[in-house]
């Protein structure tokens, strides 16, 4: 058994969430050995109807987010299913839900109710704008959170476009998993669980902690292509080659920029790295240089120079590149044939293995019994 698979052995997770944030968070926990039971309404997770299908007609996005979990369908408006979930919650370590604020209370599964039957429960709610505030019940998606965070305005095109993959959804999943791991550790000494409230809009502020600090100190509002991170610097910039491909130059440190300039036979550019941002003239000069090279020529000339040079690849090229294979970042599950992006850590020299497909519980007894028999942490 891999060490990664044992980190959360014995931890029992109920996942009532849908789409990306909650399921991605519970999958991180499953990757570390937690027993995750996914609870879906009779119609199923709405993610089943979003995105492409594989050759067998299965929803690709849904399967990718939920491999390694067990599945149970419950109609929480029915008394029998309501009682089943209450019994499961009484024995669970973690519950993750992604409803709009107020829905779990209307269903009879708010934190205070479940705390009364299981004081050790760690209850994690993921919603758009968090449980409190004037925006708590406002409908929104990832692009909306980016739009109001200050991030979208300074990145992307004109007008700006949302990111792929979705930044707040995936970051929200990571922060949820981090908070849950911390709460599990804290429960050892405190002896009780807690309520975790994560707004997907909220997680974007710590991502821009440097810019927040700069605004607080100097009132700086970063504009598009104004900083070295968003296209304002020649030394940290994407450039088109003459045959329509692109490369990324990331030589922020002066030594890397100097290495690039020497390899490009443009030593006169070395001192120009300190030109004020945005470096439009220098960017134009470097752009003209790369426009005179085709993609293969650029790679041959700079790929082995220590100047933080990278070809810009599409996903298919990235997946078949040597580093992905060498690091074991993606594996194919033998039973389902599903290609999976795995937990990106090597533990004691061993890489993660592909997760088993999502499997459905047969009935109330088969769903609850294995869950309850797991040793409580």
N, C-alpha and C positions, 0 to 999 in steps of 0.2 A: 504494500500500500504506500502511496506517496505521502510524504509528510504534510503537504498542502491539504490533502483529503482528511487529515485528522485534526486540524486546527479548531474546528467547530463541531467535532464529533459529539453527539448527544444533544446538540442544540436543536430545538424544534421550532420551525418557522411556519406561520400561517400567512400566506400572501393572498390578499383579497384585491390586489391592484390589477390594472389593465394597462395596455399600450406599452410605453417604454420605461419610465422612471422606476416604478415599483418593481416590475419583473426583472429589470436589470440589477437592481439592488439585491433582490432575493437570489438571483443567479450568482452574484459575487459570494454570497453566504453559502450557497450550495457548492460552489467551487472549493470552498474551504471545509466541506464536510458536513454542513448543516443539513438536516432533514427538512426539505421545503415541501409543504403541501399547498398547492395552489387551489384556491377556491374561486370558481367561476359561476355566474348565473346560468340558467338553462340555455340561454342563447350563446353563451361563451364569451370569452374576451373579445372585445371589438377589434383587437389587433389581428384576429383571424381573417377579417375582411379588408385589411389594409395591406397593400403591397403585392408582390408577385407570388405565383404558385410554382412549385417544383414539378418535375415530370409526373409525379404520382398525384398531383392535385392538392398537395398540402401547402399551407401558407408559410412561405419562407421566413418572413420576419418573426412571426409568432413562434415557430419552431426554434429559431435561433435564440430567442430570448428565454425560452422555458425548458430547454434540454436539462436533464438531470433532476427534474422535479417530479412530484406526484400530483395528480389532478383529481379534483372532486367537484361535481356540479351540485350546487345548493341554491334553492329559491328561498332567500332569507325572509320573504313575506309569508312563507308557510310555516306553521307552528312546528312541525316535525323537523324541518331543516333548520329553523331558528334554534331549536334545542340542540341539534347536532353541532352547530357552530359554537354555541355556548359551551358545550362539553369539551370541544377541541381547544377553545380559548382557555379553559380552566387548566389545561395541561401544557399549554404552549409556553415557550420562552420569549418569542417575538411575534408580533402581529404587524403586518405592513398593509396599509390601505391607501388608496389614491382617489377617494371620492371627493366631491366638493364639500367644504365645511358644512356640517349640519346633517349630512346624509346618514352617517353612522349612528348619530344620536336618534334620528327618526326610525332607524332600523332596530334600535335597542342595543347597539354595540359600541357606544361611546366609551372613552377611557375610564371614566368613573364607574360605570356599570361593570366593565370587565375587571377593573382593579379590585372590586369588591369580591370577585370570585377567584382572582389570581393576582395577589399583590406583587408577585415577582415578574409579571408580564411587562415586557418592553414594547410599547405601542408607538409605532412610527407612522405618522400621517404625512403624505406627500400631496400637495395641492398647488395650484397655480400661484397664488399670492399669500399662502399661509392661512392659518385658522382665524386670524383676527385682522381688523382693519377694513377700510371702506371698499377695498378691492377683493375681499375674501371670496365672494361668490361670482366674480366677473369671469366670463368665458375668455380663454386665451390659449395660445399655443407658443411654441418655442420662439418663433419670430417676434411675437408680441413682447415677450420678456426681453429679448435682445433690443427691441426698438426703444423700450423705456429705460434701459439700463445705461445708455450712453455708449454702448459697444457698437451697435449697428451703424450709428451715424458716422463713425470714423473708419469703418472697414467696408470692404466690398466695393461695388460699382456705383454708378450714378443712374438712377437711384440705387441705394444699397439693396442687396439681396440677402435673404436669410442663409444660415450656414447649413452644410451637410457634412458630417452628422450634426444633429441638433445639440447645441451647446448646453443649454440649461437642462434639458431632459437627461442627458448623460451625466452632467456634473451633479445634478440633483440625486441621481442614483448613487454616485460615488460618495457624496456627503451623507446620504442616508446610511450607506453601509458603514462608513467611518463612525457615525454617531452610534449606530447599533453596536458595533464592536466595542466602542468605549463604554456604552451602557452595560454591556455584558460583563465587562471587567469591573466596572463600578458596583455592580450588583453583588459581587463577591463580598465586599465590605459593608455595603449599605443594607444588603439583605432584601431589597425590594427593587422593583422595576421603575419605569418612568415613562412620561409622555414626550415624544419627540415630534416637533412640528416643523416641517421643512417646506418653505415656499420655493417653487422653481424659479420665480423671479428673484428671490433673495440670493441664490447661490452665485449670481453673476457679479455681485459686489466684491467678494473676496478674490475672485479671479483677476480683478483689476485693482488689487491693493496698491500697486505702485502708482498707478494713475490717480487713485483716490488720495494717496498721500501727497502727490504733487499738486493736485487741485487744492487740498487743504493748506499747503504751505505757500503756494504761489498763485493760486487761482488759474492754473493752466488747464485749458480745455483743448484736448487733442483733436485736431481736424483730420479729414482724410489726407493721407500721404504727407503727414506732417512730422511723424516720429520715425525713429529708425525701425520700429516694429511694424509699421503699417504702410511702408512704401516711400518714406521720406528720405531714406539714405541710399546712396549708390552701393554701399558695401553690404547691405542687407536687402536684396531686391531680386525679383524674378525678371528674367530677360528672355525675349524671343530669339530663336536662332533663325537663320535664313531660310530653312525649309519648313517653318511653321511649328516647330516644337519649342519647348521652353526649358530653361534651367533655373536653379535657385542659387544665388551667391549669398553666403551667410558669414562673411569674414568680418565680424564685429571687432575682434581684437586687432590692433595695429600690425602685429606680426603676420597674421593671416592675410590681411589686406596687402601688405608688402609682398608676401609670397605670390599672391595673385598678380599683382602689377608686374613683378619680375617675369613670371611665366607668360604673361600677356605681352611682354616686351614693351610695356608702357611705364617705365620707372618714374616718369614725370607725374603720374597719378598718385604716387605714394603720399606726398604731403597734402594732397587735396582731400584726404579722408576727413580732415578737420574743418572742411567748409561747413558753413551753417546749414541747418536743415530748414526747408527741404532742399536737397542737392540736385535741383533740376538740370543744371548744365552738365554736371558730372554724370548724372544718370543718362542723359542723352548721349554723352560720349561713350560710355560703356555699352549702351544699347546698340549704338552703331557698330561697335567692335564685334558683339555677338551676332549681329545681323549679317556680318560678313562670313560667319562660320555656319556650317550645318550642324545638326544635332550630334552626329557621330564625331565630327571634328572637335567640337567643344568637349565632349567626353574624353576623347583621346588626349587632348591637350591639358585638361585640368583635373581629371578624376583622381589622379595619383599625386596631385600637388596639395600640400597641407594648407588649404585655403577655404575649407568648408563649402565645397562645390558639390551640388547634387543635380542629377537630371530630374525633371519633373515627370513622374510616371502616372499612368492611369492605374486603376485598381487591379486590372488583370496583370499588368506588368509588375506591379508591386507584389502580388501574391505569388508570382513565379520567380521572383528575384531570390538570389541566394540567401540574403540575411533572414528572410522570413522562414525559410526552410531550416537554416542553421539554428535559429533560436526556438524553433518549434512553436511559433505563434499561431499557426493554423493547422488543424488536423481534420481528417475525414472520419466521421463515425462509421464503423463497419456495418452496423445493422441498418441504419437509415440512409447511409451514403451522404449525410449532411456535412457540408464543410463548415467548420466552427472556428471562430476566433476565440482563443483560450485565455485564461488568466495569465497575464504577462509577467510571470515571475518564475525563476528557477530556484527551487528549494533543495539545498544539499546536493546540488548538481543534477537534480532530476526535474524534467519539464512536465507540465500537466499533460494529461491524456484527454482524448475526446470524451465528451459527456454522453451518457446514454439518453435515448429519446424520452420525451415526456411520456409518462404512463398513467393511465386512468385507474382510479380506485374502483372496486366493483360495487360496494354498497357502504352503508354507514359503518357497519362493524369492521369491514376490511380497511376502511379509511382511517378509523379512529384507533383501532387496537395497536398497530405497529407504532403509531405516533405516541401512544401513552406508555408503551413498554420501554421506550428509549430512556436511558438513565438521565435524570435531570442534573444539569450542571449547578 
